[in-house]
Amino acid sequence: MEIREAVRQRRSIRKYKDTEIPEQVLKEVLEDALWAPSGVNRQNWFIYAVRGEKKDELLKAVAGSGKYLKPRLETLYKKEVVNLTMSFFTNLGGAPVILLVYIPKNIVEIHPAMSNRERYLAEHERFVNLLSASALIQNILLLAKSRGLGTCWMTAPKYNEDQINEIMGITDKELVAVIPIGYPDQNPPAPPRKGEKIRFIGFNQPV
């Protein structure tokens, strides 16, 4: 699958087949994803691939995070969509594996009076690590798609990050995202792109 095709066909999958992912396939996807760009090549990211009993524990923590997201969803979507999303939180669509992406833990203090430079200096380490982890996650999503796998990039589980960290025995890292991964059992339609997001400056004509 060409990269352009993977980018345009990737969807957030919320229903998975009851089929295990071959360990070699999962290993290849994750190892290839590690070739993402990172700030000053520090590669400050960590991936945990979880299945079995530990996954079942994580599902309970993720399910509990849904209630914090629901009020916001109700302002954005119809009731049916909200209900489907909440249902997904209960079991992550039956995905056989859950991926957790972490970065080193950095505590930052931001004040309204800070200039942009001051704020950037204060949160530089965390900011760069988050961007690097995001590049890694995008690689995971596209590589998974290229291997016939589905994924869903989730940040709402951070509402229950303390509980997730306790389950994982993690104390020195910050959770960036939870990603269920497996063979998709649905083919969601492509959502339209929103508005004009690209501006060409200094071009005689738009490309």
Summary of the structure (lengths in Angstrom):
residues: 207
radius of gyration: 18.5
end to end distance: 25.6
largest distance: 59.8
contacts: 564
relative contact order: 0.23
helix: 51%
strand: 14%
